[in-house]
Amino acid sequence: MATSIRLDPVTEQRLNHLTTATGRTKAFYLRELVERGLEDLEDYYLAENTMQRVRQSQERIYSLDEVERELGLAD
């Protein structure tokens, strides 16, 4: 899938320097950034979304005692 993005001049200059120094393409490094960074973005934004649901009482919260009982770990 082809995608285009606009970079600020400083970021683009850094990317250009990296490509020149290593002989790799911009596409290579942008793909690397997306693949390596996507998991962190998912973690952050999905957790943020869950916290919003918790604050709005749309998400159930379990106590440690409840979790231990449910998993058969209670004494």
C-alpha distances in whole Angstrom, upper triangle without the diagonal:
4,6,10,13,17,19,23,25,26,23,21,25,25,21,22,26,24,22,25,27,25,23,20,17,16,12,14,16,13,11,15,16,13,14,18,18,16,19,22,20,20,24,25,23,24,27,28,27,30,32,32,33,36,37,37,39,36,35,38,39,41,44,45,47,45,43,45,47,44,43,47,47,50,54
4,7,10,14,16,20,22,23,20,19,22,22,19,20,23,22,20,23,25,23,22,18,15,13,10,13,15,12,11,15,15,13,15,18,18,17,21,22,21,21,25,25,24,25,29,29,28,31,33,33,34,37,38,38,40,37,37,40,41,43,46,47,50,48,45,48,50,47,46,50,50,53,56
4,7,10,13,17,19,21,18,16,20,20,17,18,22,21,19,22,25,23,22,19,15,13,10,13,14,11,11,14,14,12,14,17,16,15,19,20,18,19,23,23,21,23,26,26,26,29,31,30,32,35,35,36,38,35,35,38,39,42,44,45,48,46,44,47,49,46,45,49,49,51,55
4,7,10,13,15,17,15,13,17,18,15,16,20,19,18,21,23,22,21,18,15,12,10,14,14,10,12,15,14,13,16,18,17,17,21,21,19,21,24,24,22,25,27,27,27,30,32,31,33,36,36,36,39,37,37,40,41,43,46,46,50,48,46,48,51,48,47,51,51,53,57
4,6,10,12,14,12,11,15,15,13,15,18,18,17,20,22,22,21,19,15,12,11,14,13,10,12,15,13,12,16,17,16,16,20,20,17,20,23,22,21,23,26,25,25,29,30,29,31,34,34,35,37,35,35,39,39,42,44,45,48,47,44,47,50,47,47,50,50,52,55
4,7,9,12,10,9,12,14,12,14,17,17,17,20,22,22,22,20,17,13,13,16,15,12,15,17,15,15,18,20,18,18,22,21,19,22,24,23,22,25,27,26,27,30,31,30,33,35,35,36,39,37,37,40,41,43,46,46,50,49,46,49,52,49,49,53,52,54,57
4,6,8,6,6,9,10,10,11,14,15,15,17,19,20,20,18,16,12,13,16,13,11,15,16,13,14,18,18,17,18,21,20,19,22,24,22,22,25,27,26,27,30,31,31,33,35,35,36,39,38,38,41,41,43,45,46,49,48,46,49,51,49,49,52,51,53,57
4,6,5,6,9,10,11,12,14,16,17,18,20,21,22,20,18,15,16,19,16,14,18,19,16,17,21,21,19,20,24,22,20,24,26,24,23,27,28,27,28,32,32,31,34,36,36,37,40,39,39,42,42,44,46,47,50,50,47,50,53,51,50,54,53,55,58
4,6,5,6,9,10,10,12,14,15,16,18,20,20,20,17,14,17,19,16,15,19,20,18,19,23,23,21,23,26,25,23,27,29,27,27,30,32,30,32,35,35,35,38,40,39,41,44,43,42,45,45,48,49,50,53,53,50,53,56,54,53,57,56,58,60
4,5,5,6,9,10,11,12,14,15,16,18,20,19,18,15,17,19,16,15,19,19,17,19,22,21,20,22,25,23,23,26,28,26,26,30,31,30,32,35,34,35,38,39,39,40,43,42,42,45,44,46,48,48,52,51,49,51,54,53,52,55,54,56,59
4,5,5,6,9,10,11,12,14,15,17,18,16,15,12,14,15,12,12,15,15,13,15,18,18,16,19,22,20,19,23,24,23,24,27,28,27,29,32,32,32,35,37,37,38,41,40,39,42,42,44,45,45,49,49,46,48,51,50,49,52,51,53,56
4,5,5,6,9,10,10,12,14,15,16,15,13,9,12,14,12,11,15,15,14,16,19,19,18,20,23,22,21,25,27,25,26,29,30,30,31,34,35,35,38,39,39,41,43,42,42,44,44,46,48,48,52,51,49,51,54,52,51,54,53,56,58
4,5,5,6,9,10,10,12,14,15,15,14,11,15,16,13,14,17,17,16,19,21,21,20,23,26,25,24,28,29,28,29,32,33,32,34,37,37,38,41,42,42,44,46,45,44,47,47,49,50,50,54,54,51,53,56,54,53,57,55,58,60
4,5,5,6,9,10,11,12,14,13,13,11,14,14,11,12,16,15,14,17,19,18,18,21,23,22,22,26,27,26,27,30,31,31,33,35,36,36,39,40,40,42,45,44,43,45,45,46,48,47,51,51,48,50,53,52,50,54,52,55,57
4,5,5,6,9,10,11,12,10,9,7,10,11,8,9,12,12,11,14,17,16,16,19,22,21,21,24,26,25,26,29,30,30,32,35,35,36,38,40,40,42,44,43,42,44,44,46,47,47,51,50,47,49,52,51,49,53,51,54,57
4,5,5,6,9,10,10,10,9,7,11,12,10,12,15,15,15,17,20,20,20,22,25,25,25,28,29,29,30,32,34,34,35,38,39,39,42,44,44,45,48,46,45,48,48,50,51,51,55,54,51,53,56,54,53,56,55,58,60
4,6,5,6,9,10,11,11,10,14,14,12,14,17,16,16,19,21,20,21,24,26,25,26,29,30,30,31,34,35,35,37,39,40,41,43,45,45,47,49,48,47,49,49,50,51,51,55,54,52,53,57,55,53,56,55,58,60
4,5,5,6,8,8,9,9,12,11,9,11,14,13,13,16,18,17,18,21,23,23,24,27,28,28,29,32,33,33,35,37,38,39,41,43,43,45,47,46,45,47,46,48,49,48,52,52,49,51,54,52,50,53,52,55,57
4,6,5,5,5,6,6,10,9,8,11,13,13,14,17,18,18,19,22,24,24,25,27,29,29,30,33,34,35,36,39,40,40,43,44,45,47,49,47,46,48,48,49,51,50,54,53,50,52,55,53,51,55,54,56,59
4,6,5,7,9,10,13,13,12,15,17,17,17,20,22,22,23,25,28,28,28,31,33,33,34,36,38,38,40,42,43,44,46,48,48,50,52,51,49,52,51,53,54,54,57,57,54,55,59,57,55,58,57,60,62
4,6,8,11,12,15,14,13,16,18,17,18,21,22,21,23,25,28,27,28,31,32,32,34,36,38,38,40,42,43,44,46,48,48,50,52,51,49,51,51,52,53,52,56,56,53,54,57,56,54,57,55,58,61
4,5,9,11,13,11,11,14,16,14,16,19,19,19,21,24,26,26,27,29,31,31,33,35,36,37,39,41,42,43,45,46,47,49,51,49,48,50,49,50,52,51,54,54,51,52,55,53,51,54,53,56,59
4,7,10,12,10,11,14,15,15,17,20,20,20,22,25,27,27,28,31,32,33,34,36,38,38,40,42,43,44,46,48,49,51,52,51,49,51,51,52,54,53,56,56,53,54,57,55,53,56,55,58,61
4,7,8,7,8,11,12,11,14,16,16,17,19,21,24,24,25,27,29,30,31,33,35,35,37,39,40,41,43,45,46,47,49,47,46,48,48,49,51,50,53,53,49,51,54,52,50,53,52,55,58
4,5,5,7,9,10,11,13,15,16,17,18,20,23,24,24,26,28,29,29,31,33,34,35,37,39,40,41,43,44,46,48,46,44,47,47,48,50,50,53,52,49,51,54,52,50,53,53,56,58
4,5,5,6,8,10,11,12,14,15,16,18,21,21,21,24,26,26,26,29,31,31,32,35,36,37,39,41,41,43,45,43,42,44,44,46,48,48,51,50,47,50,52,50,49,52,51,54,57
4,6,5,6,8,10,11,12,14,15,16,19,20,20,22,24,25,25,27,29,30,31,33,35,35,37,39,40,41,43,41,40,43,43,45,47,46,50,49,46,48,50,48,47,50,50,52,55
4,6,5,6,9,10,11,12,14,15,18,19,20,21,24,25,25,27,29,30,31,33,35,36,37,39,40,42,43,41,40,42,42,44,46,45,48,47,44,46,49,47,45,48,48,51,53
4,5,5,6,9,10,10,12,14,16,17,17,20,22,22,23,25,27,28,29,31,33,34,35,37,38,40,41,40,38,41,40,42,44,43,47,46,43,45,48,45,44,47,46,49,52
4,5,5,6,9,10,10,12,15,16,15,17,20,20,21,23,25,25,26,29,30,31,33,35,36,37,39,37,36,38,38,40,42,42,45,44,41,44,46,44,43,46,46,48,51
4,5,5,6,8,10,10,13,15,15,16,19,20,20,22,24,25,26,28,30,31,32,34,35,37,38,36,35,37,37,39,41,41,44,43,40,42,45,42,41,44,44,46,50
4,5,5,6,8,10,12,13,14,16,18,19,20,21,23,24,26,28,29,30,32,34,35,36,38,36,34,37,36,38,39,39,42,41,38,40,43,41,39,42,42,45,47
4,6,5,6,8,11,11,11,14,16,16,17,19,21,22,23,25,26,28,29,31,32,34,35,34,32,35,34,36,38,37,41,40,37,39,42,40,38,42,41,44,47
4,6,5,6,9,10,10,11,14,15,15,17,19,20,21,23,25,26,27,29,30,32,33,31,30,32,32,34,36,36,39,38,35,38,40,38,37,40,40,42,45
4,6,6,8,10,10,11,14,15,16,17,19,21,22,23,25,26,28,29,31,32,34,31,30,32,32,33,35,35,38,37,34,36,39,36,35,38,38,40,43
4,6,7,8,10,11,12,14,16,17,18,20,21,23,24,26,27,29,30,32,33,31,29,31,31,32,34,33,36,36,32,34,37,35,33,37,36,39,42
4,6,5,6,9,10,11,12,14,16,17,18,20,21,23,25,26,27,29,30,29,27,29,29,30,32,32,35,34,31,34,37,34,33,37,36,38,41
4,5,5,6,9,10,10,12,14,15,16,18,20,21,22,24,26,27,28,26,25,27,27,29,31,31,34,33,30,32,35,33,31,35,35,37,40
4,5,5,6,9,10,10,12,14,15,16,18,20,21,22,24,26,27,25,23,25,24,26,28,27,31,30,27,29,31,29,28,31,31,33,37
4,5,5,6,9,10,11,12,14,15,16,18,20,21,23,24,26,24,22,24,24,25,27,26,30,29,26,29,32,30,29,32,31,33,36
4,5,5,6,8,10,10,12,14,15,16,18,20,21,23,24,23,21,24,23,25,27,28,31,30,28,30,33,31,30,34,33,35,38
4,6,5,6,8,10,10,12,14,15,16,18,20,21,22,20,19,21,21,23,25,26,29,28,25,28,30,28,27,31,30,33,36
4,6,6,6,8,10,11,12,14,15,16,18,20,21,19,17,19,19,20,22,22,26,25,22,25,27,25,25,28,28,30,33
4,6,5,6,9,10,11,12,14,15,16,19,20,19,17,19,19,21,23,23,27,26,24,26,29,27,27,30,30,31,34
4,5,5,6,9,10,11,12,14,15,17,18,17,16,19,19,21,24,25,28,27,25,28,30,28,28,32,31,33,36
4,5,5,6,9,10,11,12,14,15,17,15,13,16,16,19,21,22,25,24,22,25,27,25,25,28,28,30,33
4,5,5,6,9,10,10,12,14,15,14,12,14,14,16,18,19,23,21,19,23,25,23,23,27,26,28,31
4,5,5,6,9,10,11,13,14,14,12,15,15,18,20,21,25,24,22,25,27,26,26,30,29,30,34
4,5,5,6,9,10,11,13,11,10,14,14,18,20,22,25,23,22,26,27,25,26,29,29,30,34
4,5,5,6,9,10,10,9,7,10,11,14,17,18,21,20,18,22,23,21,22,26,26,27,30
4,5,5,6,9,10,10,8,11,11,14,16,18,21,20,19,22,24,23,24,27,26,27,30
4,5,5,6,9,8,9,12,13,16,19,21,24,22,22,25,27,25,26,30,30,30,33
4,5,5,6,5,5,9,11,14,17,20,22,20,20,23,24,23,24,28,28,28,32
4,5,5,6,5,7,8,11,14,17,19,17,17,21,22,20,22,25,25,25,29
4,5,8,8,10,10,14,16,19,21,20,20,24,25,24,26,29,28,28,31
4,5,8,10,12,16,18,21,23,21,22,25,26,25,27,30,30,30,33
4,6,7,9,13,15,19,20,18,19,22,23,21,24,27,27,27,30
4,7,10,13,16,19,21,18,19,23,23,21,23,26,27,27,31
4,7,10,13,16,18,15,15,19,20,18,20,23,23,24,27
4,7,10,13,14,12,12,16,16,14,17,20,20,20,24
4,7,10,12,10,10,14,14,13,16,18,18,18,21
4,7,8,6,6,10,11,10,12,15,15,14,18
4,5,5,6,9,10,11,12,14,13,12,15
4,5,5,6,9,10,11,12,10,10,13
4,5,5,6,9,10,10,9,7,10
4,5,5,6,9,10,10,9,12
4,5,5,6,8,8,9,12
4,6,5,6,5,5,9
4,5,5,6,5,9
4,6,8,8,12
4,5,8,11
4,6,9
4,7
4
